[in-house]
Amino acid sequence: MTVQFAPAPVLTSAFELGPRLLHEAFHRTLSPMVITDTTGRICHVNPAFEQATGYELAELYGKQPTVMHSRMQSSDFYRRMWTALLQEGRWQGEIWNRRKDGRLFREWLSISALQQADGEVTHYLGVYSGLASTRMADAQSEDYGGVDAVTGILGRHAFIKAAERLHAVTGPLAFMALDITGFTDINEHHGLYCGDGLLRQVAHRCTQAAALAGVECVVGRVGSDEFALAWAIGGLDGEDRPREQVHQMADQMRQAVATRYQLDSGRSVDLRVSVGLAVLTADALVAANQTGFEPGVADALLQASAARQAQGAPACSMQHYDGLEAERRLTRALREDIMAGRLDVVFQPKVRLSTSSPVGLEALCRWTGPDGQAVPPSVFIPLAERHGLIAELGDRVLETVLRSLARWHEGHLSLLPVAVNFSAAQFKRPDVVARVEAALARHRVPPELIELELTESVLLEDFEAAVTTLQGLRRLGLSLSIDDFGTGYSSLAYMRRLPVNCIKIDRSFVADLVSDDRTRHVVATVISLAHRFGMECVAEGVETFEQVQVLMELGCEQAQGYFFARPLAPDALAPILAGRTPWIEVVVAPGLSVSGQEH
C-alpha cells in the first residue's frame, strides 16, 4: 500500500525521501505504528505494532482500532480525540488498550493527519510510545511482583488473588469500585507526572481509610483511574445492620478520597469520584457449582464497577453476585446468538390511514432464549445495552433487513421501505455514515428503501454532532425518523433543526387517545408541529377502530399496530408485498378489531 505524505521541507537538493525509504523507515522503526483511512479503518501496521499488541495485520485490516479498546475511557474521550483530529489534524494523549491476549497496557499515542500535496487528508498515522517490544508491553501490562508500579498497592491481578484468599477464609465480601471522574482531563492539563502523583495520594487515602475502619480489607488499583476495595462483612441474611455497615464503609471511603489534593506542580485540584458496590456471598461457590459458572471475585468486581454512581447521587445499591447469575447466563446466550446470527427479524406493516394501503414496514428483533422460550424485547434489548452488545445486535438486524429486501427484489415482489431501529452505540460511531453506505452497497439495496429510527435521547447528548451525522445519513438518500416522540425531552429548539422525515407518536399516547382529552390535545399538537416542520407522523400501537378515527381526525398520516397486523415473519409478508391488504375489511367492519399488547 502506498501512502501519500505531504511534501517535507527540502534539506539539500540531493536528498529526497522516496517511497522505498519511507517504506523501510515504517517497517524498521521500533515504535509501533498504525495507519488508518479517514473513517478510522486500519490500512496498515508495522511489525513493531504486531509484536507489541499480538495482532497481525491480516486480523486488523479494514477494522476499527476499537478491537483493542479497554473500555476504560468514555465515549466523550474518543469524541474529543476525533474533534481534535478533524479540526487540528493531530492529537496526542495517554490511552489504555487491550492486547490480543486480553491484557491491558497504557501507552502514549500521537496521531497525525497525512495529506496529499493539495492538502486533502487521506489517512491518519498513529505512533505509540513505550511499546517497542512484547517484553516492554508485558512489563506494562503485568504488575511487577503483583504491585502496581505507580501507586505501590496491589495491581488488578494481585488484588483479585488476594480477595479470593480473603473470601475463602472469611466468607462474604463487600466490593467497592471507586473511579476518579475526569482523570484524563487532569492528565492532559497538568501532565502525566502530576497525574501519577495524584494516583499515589488516592491510593494512600484508600489504604488509610481501610485501616481506620478496622476490618480485614484488600486494596488495589484495578484500572487507569479506578481503585477497588474488598472487605469481610459477615452474614447477609436479610438483616439491615450488615447492609448499613457496607454503606457506611462506602461513604467513609468516598469522603476520604473526594477532597482537595495538592499536585506536584504546586496547584490543587478538587477530586470527584463515582462509587459502586457489590457483594460476593459465602454460598457463591455452591451456586456456581450448581449453575456451571465459576465463582468470581472478578465478576463481583465487574458488578461493582458497573454499579458506579456519581458523587452526590443517592446511596449506592448493592449488587449480589449470586442474584445476578441468571442475567450472566442470559447475557452469555445472547452474545453467542448475536454472533451466530440466530436472532430473528419480523416485520410489522405501516399503513397510510387515508387509503388503508401499506406504505412501509418496521423491522423488529425477536429472540428465543436458551430454555426455548421467547424472551421479550423489553428484557433482551436493555440486557444488550448494559453489556455492550447493542451495536452488534443493531448491525445484525440491519444486515438481515438488507438481505430480505434483496431477496424480495429477486422474487419480483413489490418493495416497501423498511424502518430499522438505530441504537446510540451505532449512531455515535465516528464512521457511522461510511458503515451504512457500505452495508447498502454490499446488498445493492437503494437507500430510499431504508429508514433509520432514533430516539430523542440519542440526538440530545451532543446535538451539534448529531445534526452533522444526520445530514450525512440524509445525503446517502436514507429516511430518518424520531422514535417514541414525546417520551423524552421534546423541544421546539431542536425539533426545527433536525433533518428528519418522520415523527413516531409513542404507543403510550395512542393508548389513551380516545379516553383522555388531554392526551388527545398533546397528540394534536405534535401532529400540527410535525406538519409545520415538513414531517409526517406515524402512530404506534394502534389497536382499535376508535383510535384510527381519532388519528385521522387529527391529521395523522400513518399508523401501525395489532389493529392492522401483528409483526410477521419474512415469508408471511408475500401477500402484503403482492398488494393484498387484509386489514381493509377490518377498517370497514370495526366490530372485527383486535386488541392486545404489542411489543
C-alpha positions in Angstrom: 0.0 0.0 0.0 1.3 3.5 -0.9 0.6 6.3 1.5 0.8 9.9 0.1 2.6 12.1 2.6 2.6 15.9 2.4 5.9 17.2 0.9 8.7 17.5 3.5 11.0 20.6 3.6 14.0 20.1 1.3 17.1 19.7 3.4 19.5 19.6 0.4 18.9 19.4 -3.3 20.5 16.0 -3.4 18.3 14.4 -0.7 14.8 13.2 -1.2 12.6 10.8 0.8 11.4 8.3 -1.8 8.7 5.7 -1.4 11.3 2.9 -0.7 13.0 4.9 2.1 9.7 5.7 3.7 8.6 2.1 3.5 11.9 1.0 5.1 11.5 3.6 7.9 7.9 2.5 8.6 8.8 -1.2 8.8 12.1 -1.0 10.7 11.3 1.5 13.4 11.0 0.1 16.9 7.9 2.4 17.6 4.6 0.7 16.9 2.7 2.5 14.1 -0.7 2.2 12.6 -2.2 3.8 9.5 -6.0 4.2 9.1 -8.2 5.8 6.4 -10.3 8.9 7.2 -13.1 6.7 8.5 -10.8 5.1 11.1 -10.4 1.7 9.4 -6.9 0.2 9.7 -5.0 0.1 6.5 -1.5 -0.9 7.7 0.5 -1.6 10.8 4.2 -2.1 11.2 6.0 -5.2 12.7 6.6 -3.4 15.9 2.9 -2.9 16.3 2.2 -6.6 15.6 4.8 -7.6 18.2 3.5 -5.2 20.9 -0.2 -6.0 20.6 -0.2 -9.6 19.5 -2.4 -8.8 16.4 -1.3 -9.4 12.9 -2.2 -7.0 10.0 -4.4 -9.7 8.4 -6.6 -9.7 11.6 -6.8 -5.9 11.8 -7.1 -4.8 8.1 -10.3 -3.0 7.5 -11.3 -3.0 11.1 -11.6 -0.1 13.6 -9.0 0.3 16.4 -11.9 -0.4 18.7 -10.9 -4.1 18.6 -8.2 -3.1 21.1 -10.4 -0.8 23.3 -10.1 -1.4 27.0 -13.4 0.3 27.8 -11.6 2.3 30.4 -12.2 5.6 28.5 -15.6 7.1 27.9 -17.2 7.8 24.5 -16.5 11.5 25.3 -12.8 10.8 25.3 -12.9 9.4 21.8 -15.2 12.1 20.6 -12.7 14.8 21.8 -10.0 12.8 20.0 -11.8 12.9 16.7 -12.8 16.5 17.1 -9.1 17.4 17.5 -8.1 15.3 14.5 -10.7 16.9 12.3 -10.1 20.5 13.4 -6.3 20.5 14.0 -5.1 17.4 12.1 -3.3 15.9 15.2 -3.9 14.6 18.7 -1.8 13.1 21.5 -2.5 11.7 24.9 -2.5 8.8 27.2 -4.7 5.8 26.2 -5.4 2.4 27.6 -5.7 -0.5 25.1 -6.0 -4.3 25.3 -3.7 -6.8 23.8 -5.0 -9.8 21.8 -4.4 -12.0 24.8 -6.7 -9.7 26.9 -4.0 -7.9 28.9 -4.3 -4.1 29.4 -1.5 -1.7 28.7 -1.1 2.0 29.0 0.5 4.0 26.2 1.2 7.4 24.8 -0.4 7.8 21.4 0.3 10.5 18.9 -2.0 10.8 15.8 -1.3 12.9 12.8 -3.2 13.6 9.6 -1.5 12.6 6.4 -2.2 14.9 3.5 -1.7 15.0 -0.2 0.1 17.9 -1.9 -3.3 19.7 -2.3 -3.9 19.5 1.5 -6.6 16.8 1.3 -6.4 14.4 4.3 -6.2 10.8 3.1 -5.0 8.8 6.1 -4.1 9.1 9.8 -0.8 7.9 11.3 -0.7 6.7 14.9 2.6 6.3 16.7 2.8 4.6 20.1 5.4 5.4 22.7 6.8 2.8 25.2 5.7 -0.3 23.3 8.7 -1.1 21.3 8.7 -4.8 22.1 6.5 -7.5 23.6 8.7 -7.7 26.6 8.1 -4.0 27.3 4.4 -4.5 26.7 4.4 -7.4 29.2 6.2 -5.2 31.7 3.5 -2.6 31.5 0.5 -4.9 31.5 1.8 -7.2 34.3 2.4 -5.7 37.7 5.9 -6.3 38.9 5.6 -8.7 41.8 1.9 -8.1 41.9 2.4 -4.5 43.0 1.3 -1.6 40.9 4.4 0.3 39.9 2.9 3.8 40.1 1.0 3.6 43.5 2.7 0.8 45.3 -0.6 -1.0 46.1 -1.8 -4.3 44.5 -2.5 -4.4 40.8 -5.6 -5.8 39.4 -4.4 -9.4 39.1 -2.9 -9.5 42.5 -6.0 -7.8 44.0 -8.2 -10.5 42.6 -6.0 -13.2 44.0 -5.8 -11.6 47.5 -9.6 -11.1 47.5 -10.1 -14.7 46.6 -8.0 -15.8 49.6 -9.9 -13.4 51.9 -13.2 -14.8 50.6 -12.1 -18.4 51.3 -11.2 -17.5 54.9 -13.9 -15.0 56.0 -16.8 -15.7 53.7 -19.0 -12.9 52.4 -17.1 -9.9 51.0 -18.2 -6.4 50.0 -16.6 -4.8 47.0 -16.3 -1.2 46.2 -15.2 0.2 42.9 -14.0 3.8 43.1 -13.4 5.8 39.9 -11.8 9.2 39.6 -14.1 11.4 37.5 -12.2 13.4 34.7 -8.8 11.9 35.4 -7.9 12.0 31.7 -8.5 15.8 31.8 -6.3 16.1 34.8 -3.5 14.3 32.9 -4.0 16.5 29.9 -4.0 19.8 31.9 -1.3 19.0 34.5 0.8 16.3 32.8 1.4 12.6 33.5 3.9 13.3 36.3 1.2 15.2 38.3 -1.4 12.5 37.4 0.8 9.7 38.8 1.4 11.7 42.0 -2.4 12.1 42.4 -2.9 8.4 42.0 -0.3 7.7 44.7 -2.2 10.1 47.0 -5.6 8.4 46.3 -4.0 5.0 47.0 -2.7 6.3 50.3 -6.1 7.6 51.4 -7.8 4.4 50.4 -5.5 2.3 52.5 -5.6 4.8 55.4 -9.5 4.7 55.3 -9.5 0.9 55.2 -7.1 0.8 58.3 -9.3 3.2 60.2 -12.4 1.1 59.5 -10.8 -1.8 61.5 -11.9 -4.6 59.0 -10.0 -7.1 57.1 -9.6 -5.4 53.8 -7.7 -5.7 50.4 -7.0 -2.5 48.4 -5.9 -2.4 44.8 -5.6 -0.2 41.7 -7.6 -2.1 39.1 -7.7 0.4 36.2 -6.0 3.6 34.9 -8.1 5.7 37.3 -10.1 3.1 39.2 -9.4 1.6 42.7 -11.1 -1.3 44.4 -11.6 -2.5 48.0 -12.8 -5.8 49.3 -13.6 -6.4 52.9 -15.2 -9.0 55.1 -18.8 -8.2 56.1 -20.3 -11.2 58.0 -23.8 -12.6 57.2 -26.2 -11.0 54.8 -29.3 -13.0 55.7 -31.9 -10.2 55.4 -30.7 -8.2 58.4 -30.4 -4.4 57.9 -27.3 -3.9 60.0 -24.7 -5.5 57.7 -26.1 -3.5 54.8 -25.9 -0.3 56.8 -22.2 -1.2 57.6 -21.5 -1.7 53.9 -22.9 1.7 53.0 -21.2 3.4 55.9 -17.8 2.0 54.8 -18.5 3.2 51.2 -19.5 6.7 52.5 -16.3 6.9 54.6 -14.2 5.8 51.6 -15.9 8.3 49.3 -15.4 11.2 51.8 -11.8 10.2 52.3 -11.0 10.3 48.6 -13.3 13.0 47.2 -11.4 16.0 48.7 -8.8 18.6 47.6 -5.4 17.4 46.5 -2.1 19.2 46.2 -0.4 18.3 42.9 3.3 18.1 42.4 3.1 21.2 40.2 2.0 23.2 43.2 -1.5 23.5 42.0 -4.5 22.0 43.8 -7.5 20.1 42.4 -10.8 19.1 43.9 -11.4 15.4 43.1 -14.8 14.0 42.2 -15.4 10.2 42.3 -18.1 7.6 41.4 -18.6 4.6 43.6 -20.2 1.2 43.0 -20.9 -1.7 45.4 -21.3 -5.4 45.0 -21.5 -8.4 47.4 -19.9 -11.8 47.0 -21.8 -14.1 49.4 -20.5 -17.2 51.2 -22.7 -19.5 49.2 -21.5 -18.2 45.8 -19.3 -21.2 45.4 -22.3 -23.6 45.9 -24.4 -21.6 43.5 -21.6 -21.7 41.0 -21.2 -25.4 41.2 -25.0 -25.8 40.6 -25.1 -23.5 37.6 -21.8 -24.3 35.9 -20.4 -20.8 36.4 -17.1 -20.2 38.1 -17.5 -18.1 41.3 -15.6 -14.9 40.8 -14.1 -12.1 42.6 -13.5 -10.7 39.1 -17.2 -11.0 38.4 -18.2 -9.2 41.7 -15.6 -6.5 40.9 -17.1 -6.1 37.5 -20.6 -5.7 39.0 -19.3 -3.1 41.5 -17.7 -1.2 38.6 -20.9 -1.3 36.5 -23.0 -0.1 39.5 -20.9 3.1 40.0 -22.8 6.3 40.7 -21.7 9.8 40.6 -20.8 11.8 43.7 -23.8 13.2 45.3 -26.1 10.5 44.0 -28.4 8.6 46.4 -26.8 5.8 48.4 -25.3 3.0 46.2 -27.4 -0.1 45.8 -25.6 -3.4 46.5 -25.4 -6.0 43.7 -25.5 -9.6 44.9 -23.2 -11.9 42.9 -25.4 -15.0 43.2 -28.6 -12.9 42.5 -27.1 -11.9 39.1 -26.4 -15.5 37.9 -29.5 -15.6 35.8 -28.5 -12.4 34.0 -25.0 -13.7 33.4 -26.3 -16.9 31.8 -28.8 -14.9 29.7 -26.1 -12.5 28.6 -23.8 -15.3 27.6 -26.5 -16.9 25.5 -27.5 -13.6 23.9 -23.9 -12.8 23.0 -23.5 -16.3 21.4 -26.7 -16.0 19.4 -25.9 -12.5 18.2 -22.5 -13.6 16.9 -24.0 -16.7 15.3 -26.8 -14.8 13.7 -29.5 -16.8 15.4 -31.9 -13.9 16.3 -35.0 -13.5 14.2 -36.3 -10.4 12.5 -40.0 -9.9 11.9 -41.8 -7.1 10.1 -44.9 -5.0 11.0 -46.7 -3.1 8.2 -47.2 0.6 8.4 -50.4 1.8 6.8 -51.5 5.1 5.3 -54.7 5.9 7.0 -56.3 7.8 4.2 -56.2 4.8 1.8 -55.5 1.8 4.2 -52.7 0.8 1.9 -49.3 -0.4 3.2 -46.6 2.3 2.9 -43.7 0.6 4.8 -42.6 -2.0 7.3 -40.8 -1.8 10.7 -38.2 -4.4 11.4 -38.4 -5.9 14.9 -36.0 -8.2 16.6 -37.1 -11.4 18.3 -35.0 -13.9 20.4 -35.6 -17.4 21.7 -33.7 -17.9 24.9 -31.6 -20.9 25.9 -34.6 -22.6 27.5 -36.5 -22.5 24.2 -38.9 -19.7 25.4 -39.3 -16.3 23.7 -37.5 -13.5 25.6 -39.4 -10.2 25.4 -37.6 -7.3 23.7 -38.2 -5.4 26.9 -35.8 -7.8 28.5 -33.1 -8.6 26.0 -32.7 -5.1 24.5 -31.8 -3.5 27.8 -29.6 -6.5 28.5 -27.7 -5.9 25.3 -27.4 -2.2 26.1 -26.0 -3.0 29.6 -23.4 -5.4 28.3 -22.1 -3.7 25.2 -23.9 -5.9 22.7 -26.4 -3.4 21.3 -24.3 -2.1 18.4 -23.6 -5.6 17.2 -27.2 -6.5 17.6 -28.3 -3.5 15.6 -25.8 -4.3 12.9 -27.1 -7.8 12.5 -30.7 -6.6 12.3 -29.8 -4.1 9.5 -27.9 -6.8 7.6 -30.9 -9.1 7.9 -33.2 -6.4 6.6 -31.0 -5.7 3.6 -30.8 -9.4 2.8 -34.6 -9.6 2.9 -35.0 -6.7 0.6 -32.5 -8.1 -1.9 -34.3 -11.5 -1.8 -37.8 -9.9 -2.3 -36.4 -8.0 -5.2 -35.1 -11.2 -6.7 -38.6 -12.7 -6.2 -40.1 -9.8 -8.2 -42.2 -8.7 -5.2 -43.1 -5.0 -4.7 -40.7 -3.5 -2.2 -41.7 -1.3 0.7 -39.4 0.9 2.7 -38.2 -0.7 6.0 -37.7 1.2 9.2 -34.8 -0.1 11.4 -34.1 0.9 15.0 -30.7 2.5 15.2 -29.1 2.4 18.6 -27.0 5.1 20.3 -23.9 2.9 20.1 -24.3 2.6 16.3 -25.1 6.3 15.8 -22.1 7.6 17.8 -19.5 5.7 15.8 -17.2 8.2 14.1 -17.6 6.2 10.8 -21.3 5.6 11.0 -22.2 7.1 7.6 -19.5 5.0 5.9 -20.7 1.9 7.6 -24.3 2.3 6.5 -23.2 3.2 3.0 -21.0 0.1 2.8 -23.9 -2.1 4.0 -26.2 -0.7 1.3 -23.5 -1.3 -1.3 -22.9 -4.9 -0.2 -26.5 -5.9 -0.8 -27.2 -3.5 -3.7 -30.2 -2.0 -1.9 -31.3 1.5 -2.8 -31.0 3.9 0.2 -34.6 5.1 -0.2 -35.8 1.7 1.0 -34.2 2.1 4.5 -35.5 4.3 7.3 -33.4 4.7 10.4 -35.3 5.3 13.7 -33.5 7.1 16.5 -34.7 8.1 19.9 -34.7 11.7 21.2 -32.1 10.9 23.9 -29.6 9.8 21.3 -29.9 13.2 19.5 -29.8 15.4 22.6 -26.5 14.1 24.1 -24.4 16.1 21.6 -26.9 17.9 19.4 -24.5 19.6 17.0 -22.6 16.4 16.3 -26.0 14.6 15.9 -27.2 17.1 13.3 -23.9 16.6 11.4 -24.3 12.9 11.4 -28.0 13.0 10.4 -27.1 15.3 7.5 -24.5 12.8 6.4 -27.1 9.9 6.5 -29.6 12.0 4.6 -27.1 12.7 1.9 -27.0 8.9 1.3 -30.7 9.0 0.5 -31.9 7.4 3.7 -35.1 8.4 5.5 -34.8 9.3 9.2 -37.4 9.3 12.0 -37.6 10.1 15.7 -39.0 7.1 17.6 -41.1 7.3 20.8 -41.5 11.0 20.3 -42.8 12.8 23.4 -41.4 10.3 25.9 -38.0 12.2 26.2 -37.1 15.9 26.2 -39.1 17.1 23.2 -38.1 20.6 22.3 -39.0 23.1 19.5 -35.5 24.4 19.7 -34.0 21.1 18.4 -37.1 19.8 16.5 -37.0 22.6 13.9 -33.3 21.9 13.1 -33.4 18.1 12.8 -33.2 16.8 9.2 -35.7 14.0 9.7 -38.6 12.9 7.7 -41.0 11.5 10.3 -42.0 11.5 13.9 -43.4 8.4 15.6 -46.0 9.0 18.3 -45.4 6.7 21.2 -47.9 3.9 21.9 -48.4 5.3 25.5 -50.2 8.4 23.9 -52.2 6.3 21.4 -53.5 4.0 24.3 -55.2 7.0 26.0 -56.1 8.8 22.8 -59.9 8.0 23.0 -60.5 8.2 26.7 -58.3 11.2 27.7 -58.9 14.7 26.3 -55.5 16.0 27.5 -53.7 13.2 25.7 -55.7 14.0 22.5 -54.6 17.6 22.7 -51.0 16.6 23.2 -51.1 14.3 20.1 -52.9 17.0 18.1 -50.1 19.5 19.0 -47.4 17.0 18.0 -49.0 16.3 14.6 -49.5 20.1 13.9 -45.9 20.9 14.8 -44.6 18.0 12.7 -46.6 19.3 9.7 -45.2 22.8 10.2 -41.7 21.4 10.0 -42.4 19.4 6.9 -42.6 16.0 8.7 -45.1 13.2 8.7 -46.4 11.3 11.7 -46.7 7.6 12.4 -48.8 6.4 15.4 -47.6 3.2 17.1 -49.6 0.6 18.9 -52.9 1.2 17.2 -55.4 -1.4 18.4 -58.9 -0.2 17.9 -61.1 1.4 15.2 -61.8 4.3 17.5 -58.1 5.2 17.7 -57.9 5.1 13.9 -60.9 7.5 13.7 -59.3 10.0 16.1 -55.9 9.8 14.4 -57.5 10.5 11.1 -59.4 13.5 12.5 -56.1 14.9 13.9 -54.4 14.6 10.6 -52.0 11.7 11.4 -50.8 10.2 8.1 -49.7 6.7 9.1 -50.2 4.0 11.8 -49.1 0.6 12.8 -50.3 -1.9 15.4 -52.3 -5.0 16.0 -55.4 -3.4 14.5 -53.8 -3.8 11.1 -51.3 -6.6 11.5 -49.1 -8.3 14.0 -45.3 -8.5 13.3 -44.9 -11.1 10.5 -42.1 -13.4 9.5 -40.5 -12.5 6.2 -42.1 -15.4 4.4 -45.6 -14.3 5.6 -45.2 -10.9 4.0 -45.6 -12.1 0.5 -49.4 -11.4 0.2 -48.9 -7.9 1.5 -45.9 -7.2 -0.8 -48.1 -8.5 -3.6 -50.7 -5.8 -2.8 -53.3 -7.7 -0.8 -54.3 -5.8 2.4 -56.3 -8.0 4.7 -57.0 -5.2 7.2 -59.2 -3.2 4.8 -62.1 -5.4 5.8 -61.4 -4.7 9.4 -61.5 -1.0 8.8 -64.8 -1.3 7.1 -66.2 -3.6 9.9 -64.9 -2.2 13.1 -66.5 -5.0 15.1 -63.7 -7.2 14.0 -61.0 -5.0 15.6 -58.3 -6.8 17.5 -57.0 -5.7 20.9 -53.8 -6.8 22.6 -50.4 -5.7 23.8 -47.9 -5.0 21.1 -44.2 -5.4 21.5 
